[in-house]
Amino acid sequence: MIVDIQKLKEIAEIEFDDIVEDVITTDINQLRIILVDGSFIDVWYSLKLRGRYSYHWERNHIDGSIYRHDNAPHKKWQHAITFPKHFHNGKEEIVIESTINEIPDEGLREFLLFVKQKLNR
């Protein structure tokens, strides 16, 4: 499944211009969103595995944290009620359920709203 990356790019640039510094299309199925605090979000959709995705907010260089919604079926995260969907909440090893919308436009909006709240904007 090919996701409309251009549409997602526009959502980030227009609807979240108060927290988004730049959006780079890194591949046919990927975006890198640069945020105003110098951190970044990588958004990825698999071209081979239908419905596989990752929304990863990298903050290691700022405060050592990461936040990621993904649906890779790692057995290690089977305890998450929403498995294979799960959410890395601040640390790679802290995993809880993920309720992020699986529709790409809505999932991105939800994730960017989460980021906006964390940035207190």
N, C-alpha and C positions, 0 to 999 in steps of 0.2 A: 504494500500500500504506500503510495507516495502522498505525503502530507503537503499541503500548500504552505511551504516555508515562507514564501513572500507575504502571505496573509498574516502569518504569525509575526514576521518582522514588523509589519505595519502596526499590529496590535501593540507590540512592545514600544515602538517609536512614538506612536500617537497617543494611545491611551495611558501610557505610563511614562510620559516625557519628563515628569518630575523626579523620577529615580533612574531613568535610563540615559546613559551618556552616549552610547553607540550600539549598533546591532550589526554583526558581521555574519554573512552567510558563509559558513565554512565548508559546506558540502550540500548536495541535493537534499539531504535529510537532516541537516544540522544548522543550529544558530549558536552564536556566542553573543550574549548580551552583557555589555560592559555597564556597570552601575556607577552612580555618582561617588560612591565611597571607595572606588578602585577594585572592588570585588567583581566577580563575573558569574554568569549563569550559562551553562551549556545545556541546550535543548537538543535531544536526539531521538529520532524515530528509526527503527530498523527497516531496511529495504527488503530483508529476507524473511524475517519473522513477523508475521502479521500482528499488529497491535502492540509490539514491544516498544517501550519508550523509556526515557530518563529525563528528568528535570533536575539538574545538579547545580546547586549554588555553592561556589567555592570561596571560602573565607579563611582558609588556612593561614595565609600571610597576614591577615588582620587580627584574628582572635583564636585561630586554631580550630574553627568550626566548619562543618559542611552540613548542608541540608539537601536531601535527595529523595524524590519520589521516583520509584522505578518498579518494573514488574518482571525483573529477571527472577526465575524460580529457584533461587538459592535455598537449598535445604536448611541452611543455618537460620533462615528467617521464617520457617514454617509456623512459628508460634504467633505470627501476626494474623489476626482474624481475617484480614482481607487478602491473605497470601494467594497468588504470588505478588500482588500489589503490596508495597510496604514503603515506609518512610524512615529515612535515616535522619534522626532528629538531633542535630548538633554535632554528633560524632558518628563515625562509620559503624561502630558497634552498638549504638543505641537505636534500636529499630522498633517501630510501632506500626499500627495499622495506617493505611493510606486510603483516604476517601476522595482523592483528587479525581476530577471528571476525566473520563477517557476520551472525550471529544477534544481533539487538539486545541481548538480555539479557547474552549472553556477551561481546559486544564491549564493552559498558559496563563489565562487571566487569574485563575485561582492562585497559582503559584506566585505570580507577580504581586497580587494583593497580600499574600503572606510575607513576601520580601518587604513590601512597602511598610507593613506593620512593624516588622523587625527593625527597619531603619528609622522608625518613628517619623514617618513623613505623611 
